Amino acid sequence: MSTQTEQQTGRERSIIYIVAVVLLVVLVVIGLLSLRAARQSAEADEKAQELIQALEDAGVEVSLTSQQIASVLGDDGGAVCANPNDALSRSILLSQLANGAAGPGARPVIVEERLLQGQLLIIETYCPDELDEFQQFVDDLGTIDGGDS
């Protein structure tokens, strides 16, 4: 019976073990992050489907897919739900409700109520805790009922 002698020193074996453990830890971390991303993606798709249904119930023809909506709004509403009742967010919205001119010709306009329905539905779907305050803000705006025109 022949005996084989170890060809590596104790230090070399230690380095191999350390590299193997580090690689294993890196793979476990990548796996956990992938699992988390998959869960968020599934939740984002679910919320996007809910928003599409709410828009269709409101009479809006939706041409976007749930994946497109999920990529923009994520699972938390993205920029829409970041601070919808913050002064800056409201001022940006109000600046978009204008006549389209630039500089001194820019004037606020009275818009149709349905123009704000999309944002209200996004807030209702993704961040319902912000809805009441934002709904009050929209109700205080001077909007008109545009009907189905």
C-alpha positions in Angstrom: 0.0 0.0 0.0 1.5 3.3 -1.0 1.0 6.4 0.9 0.7 9.8 -0.7 2.3 12.8 0.8 0.6 16.1 1.0 1.9 18.4 -1.8 0.6 21.7 -0.3 1.7 23.4 2.8 -0.7 24.3 5.6 -0.7 27.9 4.5 -1.7 27.0 0.9 -4.6 24.9 2.2 -5.8 27.8 4.4 -5.8 30.1 1.4 -7.8 27.7 -0.6 -10.3 27.3 2.2 -10.6 31.0 2.7 -11.1 31.7 -1.1 -13.8 28.9 -1.2 -15.7 30.4 1.9 -15.5 33.9 0.4 -16.9 32.7 -2.9 -19.6 30.8 -1.1 -20.6 33.9 0.8 -20.7 36.0 -2.3 -22.9 33.5 -4.1 -25.3 33.4 -1.1 -25.5 37.2 -1.1 -26.2 37.3 -4.9 -28.9 34.7 -4.4 -30.6 36.6 -1.6 -30.5 39.8 -3.6 -32.0 38.0 -6.6 -34.8 36.6 -4.5 -35.6 40.0 -3.1 -35.6 41.5 -6.6 -38.0 38.8 -7.8 -40.4 39.4 -4.9 -40.4 43.2 -5.6 -40.9 42.5 -9.3 -43.9 40.3 -8.6 -45.4 42.9 -6.2 -44.7 45.7 -8.8 -46.5 43.7 -11.5 -49.4 43.1 -9.1 -49.7 46.8 -8.3 -49.4 47.6 -12.0 -52.3 45.3 -12.9 -54.4 46.9 -10.1 -53.6 50.3 -11.5 -54.5 49.2 -15.1 -57.8 47.9 -13.8 -58.6 51.1 -11.9 -57.8 53.2 -15.0 -60.0 51.0 -17.2 -62.8 51.2 -14.6 -62.4 55.0 -14.9 -62.9 54.8 -18.7 -59.3 55.3 -19.7 -57.9 53.2 -22.6 -54.6 51.8 -21.3 -52.0 51.1 -24.0 -49.1 50.3 -21.6 -48.3 46.9 -20.4 -48.1 46.1 -16.7 -44.3 45.6 -17.1 -44.0 49.1 -18.5 -45.9 50.6 -15.6 -44.1 48.4 -13.1 -40.7 49.6 -14.5 -41.7 53.2 -13.9 -43.6 53.0 -10.7 -42.0 50.0 -9.1 -43.7 48.5 -6.1 -44.0 51.8 -4.1 -45.2 54.3 -6.7 -41.8 55.8 -7.5 -41.6 59.6 -7.8 -45.4 60.0 -7.6 -45.5 58.6 -4.1 -42.2 60.0 -2.9 -43.8 63.1 -1.5 -47.1 63.9 -3.3 -48.2 66.3 -0.6 -44.9 68.1 -0.4 -44.8 71.8 -1.4 -42.3 71.1 -4.2 -44.3 68.3 -5.7 -47.4 70.4 -5.7 -45.7 73.4 -7.2 -44.4 71.1 -10.0 -47.9 69.9 -10.7 -49.3 73.4 -10.7 -46.6 74.6 -13.1 -47.7 71.9 -15.5 -51.3 73.1 -15.3 -50.5 76.2 -17.4 -51.2 77.6 -20.9 -47.9 76.3 -22.3 -46.3 79.7 -22.8 -42.8 80.4 -21.5 -41.6 83.4 -19.5 -44.0 86.3 -18.8 -46.7 84.7 -21.0 -47.1 81.7 -18.8 -50.5 81.7 -17.1 -52.3 79.2 -14.9 -55.4 77.7 -16.4 -58.5 76.0 -15.1 -58.2 72.4 -16.1 -60.7 69.6 -16.4 -61.1 67.4 -13.3 -60.3 64.3 -15.3 -56.8 65.5 -16.0 -55.8 64.8 -12.4 -57.6 61.4 -12.2 -54.5 59.4 -13.3 -52.4 60.8 -10.5 -55.2 60.3 -8.0 -55.5 56.6 -9.1 -51.7 56.1 -8.8 -51.8 57.5 -5.3 -54.8 55.5 -4.4 -53.1 52.3 -5.7 -49.5 52.8 -4.5 -49.7 55.1 -1.5 -53.3 55.2 -0.2 -52.1 56.9 3.1 -51.4 60.0 1.1 -54.7 60.0 -0.8 -56.9 62.0 1.5 -54.5 65.0 1.8 -53.9 65.0 -2.0 -57.6 64.6 -2.7 -58.2 67.7 -0.6 -55.6 69.6 -2.6 -57.2 68.6 -5.9 -60.7 69.5 -4.6 -59.4 73.0 -3.6 -58.1 73.5 -7.2 -60.4 75.4 -9.5 -61.2 72.6 -11.9 -64.1 72.1 -14.3 -66.1 69.0 -15.1 -65.1 68.1 -18.6 -67.7 65.4 -19.0 -67.0 62.7 -21.6 -65.9 65.0 -24.4 
